[in-house]
């Protein structure tokens, strides 16, 4: 079915119309692509981040209707202040294109937008250039400047300018996985319309589904007398989430075996989540309306990034439900609360907790228990909790904790004792069966980061490079020890998010500056004091101490070996080292 046919089908459909009345489509197809493709060869280009590629795809196909391009200043400011675009439509999340200044970033310049592999995606005429206020955006969108929020940390490496202008999308980002499930909003609407129901209830998910989710979604579809749109996010989710390939395999297994085919549509959403809690929940409602849904299931802690640097949740558990409900009439999307269901072993069924007698025997397993008590220990999830097919997929993709990757990140002043302690820890880990990769700051600068200086920008680049290698090592089940000054808190937290917070162990080597200077075998502090070198951490450039490191070491009263054994004890406690192999550490 072509785009024109799908739009016609949309007009005839029983489904709720898109926001703004018309599904935006800025994809250029057929012979109309020839001239833009020819022109692109002579245009300056910018490479889009993975996040911007996701945004471009959803802009192009109408998932963000009525938005037709990356936001200009008026839209951006009104979204921050009022959760609306300039025309008045509800839109709670800024969708912008951040860039660094450069010769191609000027008004009326046409540019080519390319992905990380330099493949052409779109042409854009720059009609607006404006400065982005990172602090204001953090406070108004996320309600915090805490760098433990993944997006707040990530924003520190976005360019300081936003650009906006007319788009011609020549090719959507390529996806080779699960292609039959990658439906555009128009395709989703056409498929939903074929079921013949007016009501569609969407379920936003970025995690595997268990029996309780299955029961909840089936009940929701029955209650609205409609179709379930199972709409998992496969763009950018929360760092550390189960990978999309594993998740989608579980969704397919469930929908093919346990749902009636006349009441469910499984489709994938290439959304780059912001983890903005309540605002994001409203955004999810808007996006699902554009896909044809007029109901959205919203659970506790919807789109939450977890806890902040003090251990407190970023958002209240029901904040998202309340905000979506307040916009429900205007958006035309009814909020369906995720009621708490529990399992009744004696009756082999799930029931709402409010309907269960006070002394009834129940069984539940939390998400933390799934990971820590079952998957991390190689223990199979029970049939009452999850379908056997899902349990098999998860156990195959999730090795026991002692075989999972982990990053031990040493940070502290030059001369604090990072490398010495890391060297001893490496030996101890090898003794207990963990293969170790060591990324020492000095060695990395000789190879991976050769040519970089010591400006803040170059230091951040160096740490991100180390972080990228560390994240890849951890993803493949390896143990990586990184020892680098890494003076800036935002960049360290960015690396934490790259690796996954549950596999990142920050070790703060807390040695006073005067002690580091006394140990200065290289004479670097002396040169910095004499101004022979500049931008030296601790002298004329700041060191930002961790707020909540997993392990803090002192070296003035504790020798390196004892400190290394302290880290080992922490790794054993967290399950990264087998406790039954643990000796005198």
C-alpha positions in Angstrom: 0.0 0.0 0.0 1.5 3.4 -1.1 1.6 6.5 1.1 -1.4 8.1 -0.7 -3.5 5.0 -0.3 -2.6 4.8 3.3 -3.5 8.4 3.9 -6.8 7.8 2.1 -7.4 4.7 4.3 -6.6 6.9 7.3 -9.3 9.4 6.3 -11.9 6.6 6.0 -10.9 4.9 9.2 -12.8 4.6 12.4 -9.6 5.4 14.3 -9.0 8.7 16.0 -7.4 11.2 13.6 -3.7 12.3 14.0 -2.8 15.3 16.1 -3.5 18.4 13.9 -5.9 16.4 11.7 -3.3 15.2 9.1 -0.5 12.7 9.3 2.7 14.6 8.5 4.8 13.0 5.7 8.0 14.7 4.5 9.5 11.6 2.8 10.4 12.3 -0.9 9.8 9.3 -3.1 9.9 8.2 -6.7 11.3 10.5 -9.4 11.0 13.5 -7.0 14.2 12.2 -5.3 16.4 12.5 -8.4 17.1 16.2 -8.2 17.7 16.3 -4.4 20.0 13.3 -4.6 22.0 15.1 -7.3 22.1 18.3 -5.4 23.2 16.6 -2.2 26.6 15.7 -3.7 27.6 19.3 -3.7 26.2 20.3 -0.3 28.0 20.5 3.1 27.0 17.7 5.4 26.5 17.1 9.1 26.4 13.7 10.7 23.4 13.0 12.9 23.7 11.3 16.3 21.8 8.1 16.9 19.2 10.1 18.8 18.7 12.6 15.9 18.4 9.8 13.4 15.5 8.3 15.5 13.9 11.8 15.7 14.3 12.3 12.0 12.6 9.0 11.2 9.6 9.8 13.4 9.4 13.4 12.1 9.4 12.2 8.5 6.7 9.6 8.9 4.3 11.7 11.1 4.8 10.1 14.5 5.4 13.6 15.9 2.5 15.2 14.0 1.8 18.1 13.8 5.5 18.7 13.9 7.0 18.9 10.4 10.7 19.6 11.2 13.1 20.1 14.1 11.8 22.8 16.4 12.5 26.4 15.9 13.0 28.8 18.8 9.3 29.7 19.2 8.2 26.1 19.3 11.2 25.2 21.5 10.6 27.9 24.1 6.8 27.3 24.3 7.4 23.5 24.7 9.7 24.2 27.6 7.3 26.7 29.2 3.9 25.3 28.4 4.3 21.8 26.9 2.8 23.1 23.6 4.1 24.1 20.2 3.6 27.6 18.8 0.3 26.6 17.2 -1.1 25.6 20.5 -1.1 21.8 20.2 0.1 19.8 23.2 3.7 18.7 22.7 5.7 18.1 25.9 9.2 17.2 24.7 11.6 19.4 22.6 12.6 17.7 19.4 15.6 19.7 18.3 18.7 19.3 16.2 21.8 20.4 18.2 25.0 21.2 16.3 28.4 22.8 16.8 29.1 26.1 15.2 30.8 25.8 11.8 31.1 27.4 8.3 28.0 25.4 7.1 25.8 26.6 10.0 24.4 29.8 8.6 21.0 31.0 7.6 19.6 29.9 4.2 22.3 27.3 3.8 21.1 24.0 2.5 22.8 21.0 4.1 22.8 17.3 3.8 21.9 15.2 6.9 23.8 11.9 7.1 24.0 9.1 9.5 27.0 7.7 11.4 28.1 5.7 8.3 27.8 8.9 6.1 24.8 7.7 4.3 22.5 10.4 3.0 19.2 10.7 4.8 17.8 14.2 4.1 18.3 17.7 2.9 17.5 20.7 5.2 17.5 24.4 4.6 18.7 26.2 7.7 15.9 28.8 8.5 16.7 29.3 12.2 19.8 29.2 14.4 19.5 29.7 18.1 21.3 29.0 21.3 20.2 26.2 23.5 20.0 26.8 27.3 21.0 23.5 28.7 20.2 24.4 32.3 16.8 25.7 31.5 16.0 22.7 29.4 17.2 20.3 32.1 15.1 22.0 34.8 11.9 22.4 32.7 11.9 19.1 30.9 13.5 16.7 33.4 13.0 18.7 36.6 16.6 18.2 37.6 20.2 19.0 36.8 21.4 15.8 38.5 24.0 14.2 36.2 22.7 10.7 37.2 19.8 11.4 34.8 21.0 9.9 31.5 19.7 12.8 29.3 21.0 15.5 31.6 24.5 14.0 31.4 24.2 13.4 27.6 23.2 17.0 27.0 26.6 18.2 28.1 28.1 16.8 24.8 25.4 18.2 22.5 26.3 21.2 20.4 25.4 24.6 21.8 23.2 25.6 18.8 19.9 24.3 17.5 19.0 24.6 13.9 15.7 24.3 12.2 14.3 24.4 8.7 12.4 22.7 5.9 13.1 19.0 5.5 13.2 16.7 2.5 13.8 13.2 3.8 15.2 11.1 0.9 15.7 7.8 2.8 14.7 6.6 6.2 17.4 5.1 8.4 18.0 1.5 7.4 16.9 -1.3 9.7 17.6 -5.0 8.9 16.0 -6.6 11.9 12.4 -7.5 12.3 11.5 -5.6 9.1 7.9 -7.0 9.1 7.2 -5.3 12.4 8.6 -1.9 11.5 5.5 -0.1 10.6 5.2 3.6 10.0 2.3 5.5 11.6 0.4 5.3 8.3 1.0 1.5 8.0 0.1 1.0 11.6 -3.2 2.9 11.1 -4.0 0.9 8.0 -3.4 -2.4 9.9 -5.4 -1.3 12.9 -8.2 -0.1 10.7 -8.5 -3.5 9.2 -9.5 -5.0 12.6 -12.8 -2.9 12.4 -12.7 -1.5 15.9 -12.9 2.1 16.9 -10.9 1.8 20.1 -7.2 1.0 20.3 -5.3 0.7 23.5 -1.5 1.1 23.2 1.0 -0.5 25.6 4.4 1.3 25.8 7.2 -1.1 26.8 10.9 -1.2 26.8 11.1 -4.4 28.9 10.2 -8.1 28.4 6.6 -8.9 29.1 5.7 -11.3 31.8 2.3 -13.0 32.7 1.1 -9.9 34.7 1.7 -7.7 31.6 0.0 -10.2 29.4 -3.0 -10.3 31.7 -3.2 -6.5 32.0 -3.0 -5.9 28.3 -5.7 -8.5 27.5 -8.0 -7.0 30.1 -7.4 -3.5 28.8 -8.3 -4.5 25.2 -11.5 -6.2 26.4 -12.5 -3.3 28.6 -12.3 -0.8 25.8 -13.8 -3.3 23.3 -10.9 -2.7 21.0 -7.5 -3.8 19.7 -4.2 -3.9 21.6 -1.3 -2.0 20.0 1.8 -3.6 21.5 4.3 -0.9 20.7 7.7 -1.6 22.1 10.5 1.1 21.8 13.5 -0.1 19.7 15.3 3.2 19.4 17.2 4.4 22.5 15.9 3.2 25.8 17.3 3.3 29.4 21.0 2.4 29.6 21.3 -1.1 30.8 17.9 -2.3 29.5 17.6 -5.7 27.9 18.7 -5.4 24.3 16.0 -4.9 21.7 16.7 -8.1 19.8 16.0 -10.2 22.9 12.9 -8.2 23.8 11.4 -8.4 20.4 11.9 -12.1 20.3 9.9 -12.4 23.6 7.1 -10.2 22.2 6.9 -12.3 19.1 6.7 -15.5 21.1 3.9 -14.1 23.2 1.8 -12.6 20.4 2.1 -15.7 18.2 1.1 -18.1 21.0 -0.9 -16.4 23.7 -3.0 -13.6 22.2 -5.9 -13.9 19.9 -4.8 -12.7 16.4 -8.0 -10.6 16.0 -7.2 -8.4 19.0 -3.5 -7.5 18.8 -1.0 -5.7 16.5 2.7 -5.9 17.3 4.7 -3.0 15.8 8.1 -1.5 16.7 8.7 2.2 17.5 12.1 3.6 16.7 11.8 6.2 19.4 14.8 7.8 21.2 13.4 8.0 24.8 14.2 11.0 27.0 13.2 9.3 30.3 11.4 12.4 31.2 8.8 10.7 33.4 5.5 12.6 33.4 6.3 14.8 30.3 7.4 11.7 28.4 4.2 9.9 29.3 2.2 12.7 27.6 4.5 12.5 24.6 3.9 8.7 24.4 0.2 9.4 24.4 0.6 11.9 21.5 2.8 9.5 19.5 0.3 6.6 20.0 -2.6 8.8 18.9 -0.7 9.5 15.7 -0.4 5.7 15.3 -4.2 5.3 15.8 -4.6 4.6 19.5 -7.1 6.5 21.7 -6.1 4.8 24.9 -2.7 4.4 26.6 -1.8 2.1 29.4 0.4 4.1 31.9 2.0 2.3 34.8 3.8 3.5 37.9 7.2 5.2 37.2 6.4 5.4 33.5 9.5 6.5 31.6 11.5 6.9 34.7 15.3 6.9 34.7 15.4 5.5 38.3 17.0 7.2 41.2 19.2 10.3 41.5 22.6 10.7 43.0 21.1 10.7 46.5 19.2 7.5 45.9 15.8 9.2 45.6 13.5 8.6 42.6 13.5 11.4 40.0 9.7 11.3 39.8 6.8 10.2 42.0 5.4 6.8 41.1 2.0 8.2 39.9 3.1 11.6 38.5 3.0 10.3 35.0 -0.5 8.9 35.3 -1.8 12.2 36.8 -0.2 14.3 34.0 -1.5 12.1 31.2 -5.0 12.1 32.8 -5.0 15.9 32.9 -4.3 16.1 29.2 -6.6 13.2 28.3 -9.5 15.2 27.0 -7.4 17.6 24.9 -5.3 14.8 23.4 -8.2 12.5 22.9 -6.2 9.7 24.5 -7.6 8.1 27.7 -5.2 7.1 30.4 -5.6 3.5 31.4 -3.9 3.0 34.7 -1.6 0.0 35.2 -3.5 -1.6 38.1 -1.4 -3.8 40.4 -2.1 -7.4 39.7 -0.9 -10.3 41.9 -0.9 -14.1 41.4 -3.2 -16.3 43.4 -1.3 -19.7 43.6 -4.3 -21.7 44.9 -6.5 -20.5 42.0 -3.8 -20.2 39.3 -4.9 -16.8 38.2 -4.1 -13.1 38.4 -6.3 -10.6 40.2 -6.3 -6.9 41.0 -4.9 -6.4 44.5 -7.8 -4.3 45.5 -10.2 -7.3 44.9 -8.3 -9.8 47.0 -9.3 -10.8 50.5 -6.9 -9.6 53.2 -5.6 -13.1 54.1 -5.4 -14.6 50.6 -2.1 -16.2 49.7 -0.4 -14.3 46.8 2.9 -14.5 44.9 4.8 -11.7 43.2 8.3 -11.2 41.8 9.7 -7.7 41.4 11.9 -6.6 38.5 14.9 -6.5 40.8 14.2 -10.1 41.9 14.0 -11.2 38.3 17.5 -9.9 37.7 19.2 -10.6 41.0 17.5 -13.8 42.3 16.8 -15.5 39.1 18.7 -14.4 35.9 21.9 -13.4 37.8 22.0 -16.8 39.5 21.1 -18.8 36.4 17.8 -19.8 38.0 14.8 -20.3 35.7 11.8 -18.1 36.1 8.7 -19.9 37.3 5.9 -20.7 34.8 3.3 -18.8 36.8 5.4 -15.6 36.4 6.5 -15.8 32.8 5.7 -18.0 29.8 8.3 -20.8 29.2 9.2 -19.4 25.8 10.1 -16.0 27.4 12.0 -17.7 30.2 14.1 -19.6 27.7 14.9 -16.5 25.7 15.8 -14.4 28.7 18.0 -17.1 30.3 19.8 -17.6 27.0 20.5 -13.9 26.7 21.2 -13.1 30.3 24.2 -15.1 31.7 24.7 -15.4 35.5 26.1 -12.4 37.2 29.6 -13.8 37.6 29.8 -14.1 33.8 28.4 -10.6 33.0 30.6 -7.7 32.0 31.6 -5.1 34.6 33.6 -1.8 34.4 35.7 -0.7 37.4 36.4 2.9 36.8 39.1 4.5 38.9 39.0 8.3 39.2 41.2 10.7 41.2 44.0 13.2 41.0 47.2 12.4 39.1 49.4 10.6 41.6 46.5 9.5 43.8 47.3 5.8 43.4 44.8 4.7 40.7 47.2 2.8 38.5 48.9 1.0 41.4 45.7 -0.2 42.9 44.3 -1.1 39.5 47.3 -3.3 38.8 46.9 -5.3 42.0 43.1 -5.6 41.4 43.8 -7.0 37.9 45.9 -9.8 39.4 43.3 -10.6 42.0 40.5 -10.8 39.4 42.6 -13.0 37.2 43.3 -15.3 40.2 39.5 -15.8 40.5 38.7 -16.5 36.9 37.8 -13.2 35.4 39.6 -12.1 32.3 40.5 -8.5 32.5 41.1 -5.6 30.0 43.0 -2.6 31.5 42.6 0.9 30.0 45.1 3.1 31.8 44.9 6.8 31.1 48.5 7.2 30.1 48.6 4.2 27.9 45.3 5.2 26.2 46.7 8.6 25.4 49.6 7.0 23.6 47.4 4.9 21.4 43.7 5.5 21.3 43.9 9.2 22.0 47.2 10.2 20.5 47.1 13.8 19.3 44.6 15.0 21.9 45.6 17.9 24.2 44.4 18.7 27.7 41.6 21.2 27.0 38.3 20.4 28.6 37.0 19.3 25.1 40.0 17.1 24.5 39.8 15.5 28.0 36.1 14.8 27.5 36.8 13.2 24.1 39.5 11.1 25.7 37.2 9.8 28.4 34.4 9.1 26.0 36.8 7.1 23.9 37.8 5.0 26.9 34.1 4.8 27.9 33.1 3.5 24.4 35.8 0.7 24.5 34.7 -0.1 28.1 31.1 -0.3 27.2 31.8 -2.6 24.3 33.9 -4.8 26.5 31.2 -5.0 29.1 28.5 -5.7 26.5 30.5 -8.8 25.5 30.8 -10.1 29.0 34.3 -8.8 29.8 35.8 -7.2 32.9 37.4 -3.8 32.2 39.5 -1.7 34.6 39.8 2.0 33.6 42.3 4.2 35.4 42.1 7.9 34.3 41.9 11.2 36.1 38.5 11.8 34.4 38.0 15.1 36.3 34.5 16.1 35.1 31.5 14.6 36.8 29.2 15.0 33.8 31.5 13.0 31.5 32.0 10.2 34.1 28.2 9.9 34.5 27.9 9.8 30.7 30.2 6.9 30.6 28.2 5.3 33.4 25.2 5.5 31.2 27.1 4.1 28.2 28.2 1.1 30.2 24.9 0.6 32.1 24.6 1.8 35.7 24.3 -1.7 37.2 27.6 -2.8 35.6 29.6 0.4 36.4 31.6 0.6 39.6 33.1 4.0 40.2 36.1 3.9 42.5 37.1 7.3 43.9 40.8 7.3 45.0 40.5 10.1 47.5 44.1 11.3 48.0 44.7 14.9 49.1 46.4 17.2 46.6 49.4 17.8 48.8 50.1 14.1 49.0 49.8 13.7 45.2 52.3 16.5 44.8 54.7 14.8 47.2 54.5 11.6 45.1 55.0 13.5 41.8 57.6 11.2 40.2 57.0 12.8 36.8 57.4 16.4 38.1 54.1 17.4 36.5 52.7 19.3 39.5 56.0 21.2 39.8 55.7 22.3 36.1 52.1 23.3 36.7 53.0 25.4 39.7 55.7 27.1 37.6 53.2 27.7 34.8 55.3 25.6 32.4 52.1 23.6 31.7 48.5 24.8 32.0 45.1 23.2 32.5 46.5 20.8 35.0 43.9 19.1 37.2 44.1 20.2 40.8 46.3 23.3 40.0 44.5 25.5 37.4 41.8 23.1 36.3 39.2 21.7 38.7 38.6 18.1 39.8 35.0 17.4 40.5 34.7 14.7 43.1 32.1 11.9 42.7 28.9 12.5 44.6 28.1 8.9 45.2 30.9 6.6 44.1 30.3 2.9 44.7 33.7 2.6 46.4 35.9 5.3 48.0 39.5 4.6 48.8 42.0 6.5 51.0 45.6 5.9 50.3 47.3 7.9 53.2 46.3 5.3 55.8 45.6 2.2 53.6 48.1 0.4 51.3 47.2 -0.4 47.7 46.8 -4.1 48.3 44.3 -3.6 51.0 42.4 -1.1 48.8 42.4 -3.6 46.0 40.9 -6.3 48.3 38.3 -3.8 49.4 37.2 -3.5 45.8 37.2 -7.3 45.5 34.9 -7.6 48.5 32.5 -5.2 46.8 32.6 -7.2 43.5 31.9 -10.4 45.5 29.0 -8.7 47.3 27.5 -7.6 43.9 28.0 -11.1 42.4 30.6 -10.2 39.8 33.0 -12.6 41.4 31.9 -16.1 42.5 31.6 -16.1 46.3 32.4 -19.9 46.4 35.7 -19.1 44.8 36.4 -16.3 47.1 39.3 -16.8 49.5 41.1 -14.4 51.8 40.2 -11.2 49.9 
